[in-house]
Every structure is written in C-alpha cells, then in structure tokens.
Amino acid sequence: MTATDNVHPHEIHKFGSQAERWWDPNGEFKTLHDVNPLRLHFIRQFAELQGKRVVDIGCGGGILTEGLAKAGAEALGIDLSEELIDIADLHGLETGISAHYQKISAETLAEQQAAAFDHVTCMEMLEHVPDPASIIRACATLVKPGGMVFFSTLNRVPKAYLLAILAAEHLLKMVPKGTHDYKTFIKPSELCQSARNAGLELKGMTGIEYNPFNKQFSLGRDIDVNYIAAFERPA
Ligand code: SAH
C-alpha cells in the first residue's frame, strides 16, 4: 500500500457531502460538538498546548482543530475531503480563530514533516480507513520525541454495536445512519499494539460515556463504546 492508498473514497465522500452542516451544533455532527470539550480536557491533562505545534489528523470541518487553536496551539488540520477543508477554512475566517488546514494524507505529511509537531491528535478517524496501523505509524513519525499522540475511536465489542450503531444511528438518531460499520471498530488492545509497534507508549485511556437520560457525555471508566487514549513518543 502506498502513502496515498490508505483511504476509502466512499468515506471521504460520505463526510464531505455533509460539510456545510458540520458546524451546526444541533445537526448531524452534534455528537462531535458535544464531546469536543471533553476531548480537549483529556488532551490538556497530558499536553501543554500554548504555543505548541499540533497537527489534527482527519480534522473534518475543524471542530477539534479550532479548539486546539483556541487553547493557544499553532494548529494544523489535515483531511482528504476538499469540501471539509474548505468548510474548516471558512469557519476559521468567520470566527477569527487562526488554525490552518491542508488536504493531504497523514502518511504524505509524515514523509514531509517528520518530528515537526509537538503533539498529534487523531479523533474518530481510525475506524474509517483501510489500514489504521499505517495512520498510527504516521502519527508517531509526525510527533517530536517527548510529544504526545491522542487517538479516539470505537471499541469492537457487542455493546458498542448496540450503543454506537443501533441506539445512536437508528433509535436516537444522534448520528447519521451508515456513519459507522462495526467491523471497523478497534479494540483498545489493538490500538495499543499498533501504537507500541510504532514506538509509542500508552500514558492514559478513558471512556467517553453517554447518558441517554440527561443526554450528556462525560469522561469515565467505561471504554466499551467510545474511548480516547494518550500515547507518548519517548524522548
Ligand atoms: N476528527 C474530526 C472528524 C471525525 S469524522 C472530529 O472528531 O471532530 C472522520 C473524518 O476522517 C472525516 O472528516 C473524513 O473525511 C476523515 N478521513 C477519513 N479517511 C481519511 C484519510 N484516509 N485521511 C484523512 N482523513 C480521512
């Protein structure tokens, strides 16, 4: 597989075709908006962001990228969807938050800018690519020794099928139908193994839990559905 092959074009199309609704806080991507403060809170437990160069892999319309920039990082978001890069740029112009965006793959950026970033984030993206281990290796290449790499994804256990697909897509309609495919979910052990193979050390992992009664997300011990993990590239 070459650097540019690690992509499912239908995934890029699926997300790109919804680009103009990305920033609607009550729209299809409400879940990403809702979990964003939690992701930033988790990231800041492990990484200083002020003045740091951070790259956000598979940034979509830039929800996390803008959050990183707001927290003082010099943030770059990359994605393979032209529409989403345009929406991210446009939103930055509207809000005046100065993040940068580029349509490029993680693997190609890693060839060009090895060890150029203080930290790397890659959220809700690994489950949408043919070869997640290749993205994980690219993230490990992009980060400087001593820097942190953050991933979030969905766990491949039946409970995640029930909650992330059956409940979230079909019953509660929190996420557009067809967003996720259970087969592509990644067990924490698999994420950790790929990260270890890429030279990264696990520093922390926590669940992103949803309470259907008060409709709130929170960080917690349950990593059976959605989870977020912090890895360090040892100095
Ligand atoms: N990380 C963002 C968006 C998650 S949605 C957030 O959590 O807020 C998944 C994103 O991954 C989409 O924007 C999609 O275009 C992108 N994506 C899928 N495959 C990709 C690939 N191979 N390279 C880069 N981005 C990809």
Residues whose N, C-alpha, C, O or C-beta is under 5 A from the ligand:
A	BS01	SAH	N6 V7 E11 I12 F15 L32 I57 G58 C59 G60 I63 L64 I78 D79 L80 S81 I104 S105 M123 E124 M125 H128 V129
